[in-house]
Structure formats: structure tokens, C-alpha cells
Amino acid sequence: MEIACNVTRQVPLIADLVNMATSQRRGGVPTPCPRDADLVAAFAAAAGDRAGTDLRDDPAAGAQLAELAGELRAALLAEHAADQAARINAMIRRYRAQPYLVEDVGQPFHLHFHGQGGTRVQAMGGEFATALALIVDGYGTGRFGQCAADRCDAIYIDLTRNGSRRYCGAACTARAKTAAYRGRRRG
């Protein structure tokens, strides 16, 4: 199934926000989560110029981003599919996501789904919740998880064809493969 192009653009931002604001260990290294202005600065760099400017201009953005990240993590790592769906639906309602079609220059009509709140974080909350709903609709509920590498609690969102992703990134994949290789050589 082909998924909306906006969804594939949102996935790295969702993972970045959740991992920045909620993961205490990444890549085998303890990683303190940035808060308030530091979280805004870190996420604004990933979000791009326009969103970044809006985030930096909002004094409440840091607390709102941390709250959104917590909600996203809870939805992504919900133990049961029904719980995951309920959390995503609650976010869609909370952020008042409303889909609409847009024809950007050089692109065919595609779906946008900003939240209808007054802040950039509320708009992102609607986008992110709807993106997760579309992933569940297109791929199923098993496409979200916590990194399987030792000493890493970062999340991943798997949009691969076969749904085989188990690590948050290349560094953790390499660490896990190296540890498995060394374990086989010892034993």
C-alpha cells in the first residue's frame, strides 16, 4: 500500500521528538533529555526553518513538546493494539486534526492534516497523531517499537516493506550485530 507522502516526512520528526524528549539511553550511552529551551532548540533544528521559528517564538513550546513526546511514546509503545488505537484516537481528538488536500508546486494533490490548535506544537500534534493513524491503517499496529539493542530505549517507526526493523538506527544495528558475533565466537 502506498502511504501519504506527508506521513513519510513526519516519521523522522516523530521519532526525533520522542527520542530527544523521552529516551534516557541511546546507542548504549546515557543521554539526558533536553528540557524547555534546549528541547525547543534541538527539535527546531530538525523541524526546519518555518516550524523552528514558530517554536522558538513560543515560550510554552518546550513544555508542550515534552508533553507531546510523552503522548507519542505511550501510543507507540502501547502493549495492545486496542490501547494503541485508543491513544492515537485520543491525540487526534485532543489536537483536533483535520485533513485537507493541498496541491504544492511540483507535486500532485496530497493530504495535509494539521491540528487546529493555536500553537505550532498543537498543529504538529494533529499531524503526528494522524500520521500514526495512517501508518496503523496501512501497515498494522506492529510497526512501532523500542530499540532492541542493549542499553538503548529509543523508539523506531518501521516503514520497511517487510516490517523487519528492530533497531532505532544504524549505530544500534551495528552494535547488536557486533555483540552477537562476539558472543558466537566466545561460545
Beta strands, then each sheet from edge to edge (+ up, - down):
strand 1: 25-26
strand 2: 29-30
strand 3: 100-102
strand 4: 110-112
strand 5: 144-146
strand 6: 155-157
sheet 1: 1+ 2-
sheet 2: 3+ 4-
sheet 3: 5+ 6-
end
